[in-house]
């Protein structure tokens, strides 16, 4: 389990928004990307994050449009 102190430091690597814990995932409070937690370690690669329902690619996310990343 991720401690609250660590969760307070983590932000979405795409939009830099805070994350909230939902089950075995961390969810971006801005774009809704869902980062898996495996063996107590969050996978913070946005390329491997689960997209929000109804979104087909990272490029569709508002934060991807304003972030300095190559979204596909």
Jmol script that loads the backbone (N, CA, C; Angstrom):
load data "model"
ATOM      1  N   UNK A   1       0.838  -1.184   0.000  1.00  0.00           N
ATOM      2  CA  UNK A   1       0.000   0.000   0.000  1.00  0.00           C
ATOM      3  C   UNK A   1       0.887   1.252   0.000  1.00  0.00           C
ATOM      4  N   UNK A   2       0.435   2.251  -0.704  1.00  0.00           N
ATOM      5  CA  UNK A   2       1.169   3.513  -0.785  1.00  0.00           C
ATOM      6  C   UNK A   2       0.787   4.368   0.411  1.00  0.00           C
ATOM      7  N   UNK A   3       1.789   4.867   1.084  1.00  0.00           N
ATOM      8  CA  UNK A   3       1.553   5.721   2.249  1.00  0.00           C
ATOM      9  C   UNK A   3       1.053   7.088   1.798  1.00  0.00           C
ATOM     10  N   UNK A   4       0.279   7.716   2.673  1.00  0.00           N
ATOM     11  CA  UNK A   4      -0.283   9.033   2.361  1.00  0.00           C
ATOM     12  C   UNK A   4       0.806  10.067   2.090  1.00  0.00           C
ATOM     13  N   UNK A   5       1.948   9.933   2.757  1.00  0.00           N
ATOM     14  CA  UNK A   5       3.045  10.884   2.556  1.00  0.00           C
ATOM     15  C   UNK A   5       3.571  10.806   1.122  1.00  0.00           C
ATOM     16  N   UNK A   6       3.667   9.588   0.585  1.00  0.00           N
ATOM     17  CA  UNK A   6       4.127   9.418  -0.795  1.00  0.00           C
ATOM     18  C   UNK A   6       3.056   9.896  -1.762  1.00  0.00           C
ATOM     19  N   UNK A   7       1.812   9.560  -1.499  1.00  0.00           N
ATOM     20  CA  UNK A   7       0.719   9.975  -2.373  1.00  0.00           C
ATOM     21  C   UNK A   7       0.661  11.500  -2.486  1.00  0.00           C
ATOM     22  N   UNK A   8       0.946  12.194  -1.412  1.00  0.00           N
ATOM     23  CA  UNK A   8       0.924  13.656  -1.421  1.00  0.00           C
ATOM     24  C   UNK A   8       2.002  14.235  -2.344  1.00  0.00           C
ATOM     25  N   UNK A   9       3.072  13.477  -2.597  1.00  0.00           N
ATOM     26  CA  UNK A   9       4.164  13.947  -3.448  1.00  0.00           C
ATOM     27  C   UNK A   9       3.968  13.603  -4.922  1.00  0.00           C
ATOM     28  N   UNK A  10       3.190  12.560  -5.187  1.00  0.00           N
ATOM     29  CA  UNK A  10       3.023  12.091  -6.558  1.00  0.00           C
ATOM     30  C   UNK A  10       2.017  12.945  -7.320  1.00  0.00           C
ATOM     31  N   UNK A  11       2.331  13.204  -8.577  1.00  0.00           N
ATOM     32  CA  UNK A  11       1.416  13.904  -9.473  1.00  0.00           C
ATOM     33  C   UNK A  11       1.388  13.157 -10.802  1.00  0.00           C
ATOM     34  N   UNK A  12       0.365  13.399 -11.576  1.00  0.00           N
ATOM     35  CA  UNK A  12       0.268  12.800 -12.902  1.00  0.00           C
ATOM     36  C   UNK A  12       1.426  13.321 -13.755  1.00  0.00           C
ATOM     37  N   UNK A  13       2.202  12.438 -14.364  1.00  0.00           N
ATOM     38  CA  UNK A  13       3.329  12.904 -15.179  1.00  0.00           C
ATOM     39  C   UNK A  13       2.888  13.642 -16.445  1.00  0.00           C
ATOM     40  N   UNK A  14       1.642  13.489 -16.829  1.00  0.00           N
ATOM     41  CA  UNK A  14       1.167  14.150 -18.035  1.00  0.00           C
ATOM     42  C   UNK A  14       0.669  15.563 -17.739  1.00  0.00           C
ATOM     43  N   UNK A  15      -0.240  15.696 -16.788  1.00  0.00           N
ATOM     44  CA  UNK A  15      -0.836  17.001 -16.518  1.00  0.00           C
ATOM     45  C   UNK A  15      -0.379  17.653 -15.231  1.00  0.00           C
ATOM     46  N   UNK A  16       0.460  16.966 -14.466  1.00  0.00           N
ATOM     47  CA  UNK A  16       1.001  17.461 -13.187  1.00  0.00           C
ATOM     48  C   UNK A  16      -0.085  17.711 -12.136  1.00  0.00           C
ATOM     49  N   UNK A  17      -1.226  17.051 -12.272  1.00  0.00           N
ATOM     50  CA  UNK A  17      -2.321  17.204 -11.309  1.00  0.00           C
ATOM     51  C   UNK A  17      -2.169  16.180 -10.188  1.00  0.00           C
ATOM     52  N   UNK A  18      -2.754  16.444  -9.042  1.00  0.00           N
ATOM     53  CA  UNK A  18      -2.713  15.483  -7.932  1.00  0.00           C
ATOM     54  C   UNK A  18      -3.394  14.170  -8.317  1.00  0.00           C
ATOM     55  N   UNK A  19      -3.032  13.128  -7.598  1.00  0.00           N
ATOM     56  CA  UNK A  19      -3.609  11.807  -7.807  1.00  0.00           C
ATOM     57  C   UNK A  19      -4.450  11.421  -6.606  1.00  0.00           C
ATOM     58  N   UNK A  20      -5.455  10.583  -6.837  1.00  0.00           N
ATOM     59  CA  UNK A  20      -6.228  10.016  -5.742  1.00  0.00           C
ATOM     60  C   UNK A  20      -6.144   8.495  -5.859  1.00  0.00           C
ATOM     61  N   UNK A  21      -6.214   7.842  -4.727  1.00  0.00           N
ATOM     62  CA  UNK A  21      -6.148   6.384  -4.695  1.00  0.00           C
ATOM     63  C   UNK A  21      -7.548   5.819  -4.906  1.00  0.00           C
ATOM     64  N   UNK A  22      -7.651   4.850  -5.811  1.00  0.00           N
ATOM     65  CA  UNK A  22      -8.899   4.114  -6.044  1.00  0.00           C
ATOM     66  C   UNK A  22      -8.539   2.646  -6.189  1.00  0.00           C
ATOM     67  N   UNK A  23      -8.749   1.886  -5.140  1.00  0.00           N
ATOM     68  CA  UNK A  23      -8.419   0.460  -5.184  1.00  0.00           C
ATOM     69  C   UNK A  23      -6.936   0.242  -5.429  1.00  0.00           C
ATOM     70  N   UNK A  24      -6.625  -0.504  -6.481  1.00  0.00           N
ATOM     71  CA  UNK A  24      -5.239  -0.804  -6.825  1.00  0.00           C
ATOM     72  C   UNK A  24      -4.701   0.137  -7.895  1.00  0.00           C
ATOM     73  N   UNK A  25      -5.202   1.362  -7.904  1.00  0.00           N
ATOM     74  CA  UNK A  25      -4.785   2.339  -8.908  1.00  0.00           C
ATOM     75  C   UNK A  25      -4.661   3.722  -8.293  1.00  0.00           C
ATOM     76  N   UNK A  26      -3.918   4.566  -8.981  1.00  0.00           N
ATOM     77  CA  UNK A  26      -3.885   5.992  -8.701  1.00  0.00           C
ATOM     78  C   UNK A  26      -4.525   6.671  -9.899  1.00  0.00           C
ATOM     79  N   UNK A  27      -5.448   7.591  -9.656  1.00  0.00           N
ATOM     80  CA  UNK A  27      -6.198   8.236 -10.728  1.00  0.00           C
ATOM     81  C   UNK A  27      -5.900   9.726 -10.718  1.00  0.00           C
ATOM     82  N   UNK A  28      -5.604  10.252 -11.896  1.00  0.00           N
ATOM     83  CA  UNK A  28      -5.347  11.679 -12.034  1.00  0.00           C
ATOM     84  C   UNK A  28      -6.646  12.444 -11.817  1.00  0.00           C
ATOM     85  N   UNK A  29      -6.595  13.465 -10.977  1.00  0.00           N
ATOM     86  CA  UNK A  29      -7.783  14.252 -10.676  1.00  0.00           C
ATOM     87  C   UNK A  29      -8.142  15.210 -11.815  1.00  0.00           C
ATOM     88  N   UNK A  30      -7.259  15.358 -12.784  1.00  0.00           N
ATOM     89  CA  UNK A  30      -7.531  16.266 -13.902  1.00  0.00           C
ATOM     90  C   UNK A  30      -7.980  15.518 -15.153  1.00  0.00           C
ATOM     91  N   UNK A  31      -7.195  14.533 -15.579  1.00  0.00           N
ATOM     92  CA  UNK A  31      -7.491  13.882 -16.859  1.00  0.00           C
ATOM     93  C   UNK A  31      -8.111  12.498 -16.707  1.00  0.00           C
ATOM     94  N   UNK A  32      -8.033  11.914 -15.515  1.00  0.00           N
ATOM     95  CA  UNK A  32      -8.645  10.616 -15.284  1.00  0.00           C
ATOM     96  C   UNK A  32      -7.797   9.419 -15.659  1.00  0.00           C
ATOM     97  N   UNK A  33      -6.550   9.636 -16.085  1.00  0.00           N
ATOM     98  CA  UNK A  33      -5.689   8.486 -16.351  1.00  0.00           C
ATOM     99  C   UNK A  33      -5.557   7.655 -15.084  1.00  0.00           C
ATOM    100  N   UNK A  34      -5.542   6.333 -15.254  1.00  0.00           N
ATOM    101  CA  UNK A  34      -5.489   5.404 -14.126  1.00  0.00           C
ATOM    102  C   UNK A  34      -4.158   4.661 -14.175  1.00  0.00           C
ATOM    103  N   UNK A  35      -3.336   4.893 -13.152  1.00  0.00           N
ATOM    104  CA  UNK A  35      -2.017   4.274 -13.045  1.00  0.00           C
ATOM    105  C   UNK A  35      -2.096   3.072 -12.111  1.00  0.00           C
ATOM    106  N   UNK A  36      -1.684   1.920 -12.595  1.00  0.00           N
ATOM    107  CA  UNK A  36      -1.750   0.691 -11.803  1.00  0.00           C
ATOM    108  C   UNK A  36      -0.712   0.707 -10.687  1.00  0.00           C
ATOM    109  N   UNK A  37      -1.073   0.076  -9.578  1.00  0.00           N
ATOM    110  CA  UNK A  37      -0.138  -0.141  -8.472  1.00  0.00           C
ATOM    111  C   UNK A  37       0.135  -1.646  -8.428  1.00  0.00           C
ATOM    112  N   UNK A  38       1.383  -2.030  -8.639  1.00  0.00           N
ATOM    113  CA  UNK A  38       1.774  -3.437  -8.638  1.00  0.00           C
ATOM    114  C   UNK A  38       2.778  -3.688  -7.522  1.00  0.00           C
ATOM    115  N   UNK A  39       2.432  -4.602  -6.624  1.00  0.00           N
ATOM    116  CA  UNK A  39       3.302  -4.926  -5.487  1.00  0.00           C
ATOM    117  C   UNK A  39       3.682  -3.678  -4.696  1.00  0.00           C
ATOM    118  N   UNK A  40       2.739  -2.754  -4.550  1.00  0.00           N
ATOM    119  CA  UNK A  40       2.971  -1.542  -3.775  1.00  0.00           C
ATOM    120  C   UNK A  40       3.720  -0.450  -4.508  1.00  0.00           C
ATOM    121  N   UNK A  41       4.014  -0.654  -5.788  1.00  0.00           N
ATOM    122  CA  UNK A  41       4.772   0.327  -6.570  1.00  0.00           C
ATOM    123  C   UNK A  41       3.894   0.850  -7.704  1.00  0.00           C
ATOM    124  N   UNK A  42       3.652   2.156  -7.744  1.00  0.00           N
ATOM    125  CA  UNK A  42       2.824   2.691  -8.832  1.00  0.00           C
ATOM    126  C   UNK A  42       3.609   2.750 -10.143  1.00  0.00           C
ATOM    127  N   UNK A  43       2.953   2.356 -11.219  1.00  0.00           N
ATOM    128  CA  UNK A  43       3.536   2.466 -12.562  1.00  0.00           C
ATOM    129  C   UNK A  43       3.120   3.830 -13.092  1.00  0.00           C
ATOM    130  N   UNK A  44       4.029   4.781 -13.071  1.00  0.00           N
ATOM    131  CA  UNK A  44       3.709   6.166 -13.411  1.00  0.00           C
ATOM    132  C   UNK A  44       4.001   6.508 -14.878  1.00  0.00           C
ATOM    133  N   UNK A  45       4.077   5.511 -15.740  1.00  0.00           N
ATOM    134  CA  UNK A  45       4.262   5.765 -17.164  1.00  0.00           C
ATOM    135  C   UNK A  45       2.901   6.039 -17.796  1.00  0.00           C
ATOM    136  N   UNK A  46       2.694   7.257 -18.272  1.00  0.00           N
ATOM    137  CA  UNK A  46       1.383   7.585 -18.821  1.00  0.00           C
ATOM    138  C   UNK A  46       1.081   6.768 -20.072  1.00  0.00           C
ATOM    139  N   UNK A  47       2.115   6.318 -20.767  1.00  0.00           N
ATOM    140  CA  UNK A  47       1.910   5.485 -21.952  1.00  0.00           C
ATOM    141  C   UNK A  47       1.280   4.135 -21.594  1.00  0.00           C
ATOM    142  N   UNK A  48       1.456   3.706 -20.353  1.00  0.00           N
ATOM    143  CA  UNK A  48       0.918   2.421 -19.899  1.00  0.00           C
ATOM    144  C   UNK A  48      -0.311   2.586 -19.013  1.00  0.00           C
ATOM    145  N   UNK A  49      -0.741   3.816 -18.785  1.00  0.00           N
ATOM    146  CA  UNK A  49      -1.903   4.075 -17.934  1.00  0.00           C
ATOM    147  C   UNK A  49      -3.190   3.694 -18.663  1.00  0.00           C
ATOM    148  N   UNK A  50      -4.208   3.369 -17.885  1.00  0.00           N
ATOM    149  CA  UNK A  50      -5.522   3.052 -18.446  1.00  0.00           C
ATOM    150  C   UNK A  50      -6.248   4.357 -18.741  1.00  0.00           C
ATOM    151  N   UNK A  51      -6.753   4.467 -19.943  1.00  0.00           N
ATOM    152  CA  UNK A  51      -7.461   5.675 -20.354  1.00  0.00           C
ATOM    153  C   UNK A  51      -8.838   5.738 -19.709  1.00  0.00           C
ATOM    154  N   UNK A  52      -9.359   6.943 -19.488  1.00  0.00           N
ATOM    155  CA  UNK A  52     -10.723   7.073 -18.969  1.00  0.00           C
ATOM    156  C   UNK A  52     -11.729   6.516 -19.982  1.00  0.00           C
ATOM    157  N   UNK A  53     -12.884   6.135 -19.493  1.00  0.00           N
ATOM    158  CA  UNK A  53     -13.932   5.596 -20.353  1.00  0.00           C
ATOM    159  C   UNK A  53     -14.291   6.603 -21.445  1.00  0.00           C
ATOM    160  N   UNK A  54     -14.389   6.113 -22.665  1.00  0.00           N
ATOM    161  CA  UNK A  54     -14.757   6.957 -23.792  1.00  0.00           C
ATOM    162  C   UNK A  54     -13.590   7.639 -24.480  1.00  0.00           C
ATOM    163  N   UNK A  55     -12.395   7.495 -23.946  1.00  0.00           N
ATOM    164  CA  UNK A  55     -11.202   8.112 -24.531  1.00  0.00           C
ATOM    165  C   UNK A  55     -10.412   7.023 -25.250  1.00  0.00           C
ATOM    166  N   UNK A  56     -10.038   7.299 -26.513  1.00  0.00           N
ATOM    167  CA  UNK A  56      -9.355   6.282 -27.316  1.00  0.00           C
ATOM    168  C   UNK A  56      -7.846   6.457 -27.381  1.00  0.00           C
ATOM    169  N   UNK A  57      -7.359   7.667 -27.092  1.00  0.00           N
ATOM    170  CA  UNK A  57      -5.915   7.889 -27.108  1.00  0.00           C
ATOM    171  C   UNK A  57      -5.546   9.020 -26.148  1.00  0.00           C
ATOM    172  N   UNK A  58      -4.309   9.026 -25.747  1.00  0.00           N
ATOM    173  CA  UNK A  58      -3.811  10.063 -24.842  1.00  0.00           C
ATOM    174  C   UNK A  58      -3.955  11.440 -25.479  1.00  0.00           C
ATOM    175  N   UNK A  59      -3.821  11.515 -26.798  1.00  0.00           N
ATOM    176  CA  UNK A  59      -3.911  12.789 -27.501  1.00  0.00           C
ATOM    177  C   UNK A  59      -5.271  13.467 -27.317  1.00  0.00           C
ATOM    178  N   UNK A  60      -6.313  12.699 -26.990  1.00  0.00           N
ATOM    179  CA  UNK A  60      -7.644  13.262 -26.783  1.00  0.00           C
ATOM    180  C   UNK A  60      -7.783  13.985 -25.442  1.00  0.00           C
ATOM    181  N   UNK A  61      -6.910  13.700 -24.500  1.00  0.00           N
ATOM    182  CA  UNK A  61      -6.998  14.292 -23.166  1.00  0.00           C
ATOM    183  C   UNK A  61      -6.598  15.768 -23.212  1.00  0.00           C
ATOM    184  N   UNK A  62      -7.351  16.601 -22.528  1.00  0.00           N
ATOM    185  CA  UNK A  62      -7.067  18.032 -22.500  1.00  0.00           C
ATOM    186  C   UNK A  62      -5.661  18.322 -21.974  1.00  0.00           C
ATOM    187  N   UNK A  63      -5.244  17.591 -20.949  1.00  0.00           N
ATOM    188  CA  UNK A  63      -3.918  17.848 -20.384  1.00  0.00           C
ATOM    189  C   UNK A  63      -2.807  17.444 -21.360  1.00  0.00           C
ATOM    190  N   UNK A  64      -3.070  16.483 -22.240  1.00  0.00           N
ATOM    191  CA  UNK A  64      -2.075  16.105 -23.237  1.00  0.00           C
ATOM    192  C   UNK A  64      -1.891  17.208 -24.267  1.00  0.00           C
ATOM    193  N   UNK A  65      -2.948  17.949 -24.509  1.00  0.00           N
ATOM    194  CA  UNK A  65      -2.878  19.046 -25.475  1.00  0.00           C
ATOM    195  C   UNK A  65      -2.045  20.203 -24.957  1.00  0.00           C
ATOM    196  N   UNK A  66      -1.968  20.353 -23.635  1.00  0.00           N
ATOM    197  CA  UNK A  66      -1.214  21.453 -23.056  1.00  0.00           C
ATOM    198  C   UNK A  66       0.131  21.009 -22.492  1.00  0.00           C
ATOM    199  N   UNK A  67       0.352  19.697 -22.399  1.00  0.00           N
ATOM    200  CA  UNK A  67       1.605  19.174 -21.850  1.00  0.00           C
ATOM    201  C   UNK A  67       2.701  19.169 -22.912  1.00  0.00           C
ATOM    202  N   UNK A  68       3.926  19.159 -22.445  1.00  0.00           N
ATOM    203  CA  UNK A  68       5.073  19.114 -23.332  1.00  0.00           C
ATOM    204  C   UNK A  68       5.496  17.665 -23.540  1.00  0.00           C
ATOM    205  N   UNK A  69       4.607  16.891 -24.166  1.00  0.00           N
ATOM    206  CA  UNK A  69       4.880  15.471 -24.439  1.00  0.00           C
ATOM    207  C   UNK A  69       4.426  15.149 -25.840  1.00  0.00           C
ATOM    208  N   UNK A  70       4.928  14.042 -26.344  1.00  0.00           N
ATOM    209  CA  UNK A  70       4.474  13.544 -27.644  1.00  0.00           C
ATOM    210  C   UNK A  70       3.406  12.501 -27.369  1.00  0.00           C
ATOM    211  N   UNK A  71       2.173  12.917 -27.409  1.00  0.00           N
ATOM    212  CA  UNK A  71       1.060  11.999 -27.161  1.00  0.00           C
ATOM    213  C   UNK A  71       0.637  11.339 -28.452  1.00  0.00           C
ATOM    214  N   UNK A  72       0.332  10.048 -28.359  1.00  0.00           N
ATOM    215  CA  UNK A  72      -0.103   9.326 -29.567  1.00  0.00           C
ATOM    216  C   UNK A  72      -1.497   8.799 -29.382  1.00  0.00           C
TER     217      UNK A  72
END
end "model"
wireframe off; spacefill off
backbone 0.3
color backbone group
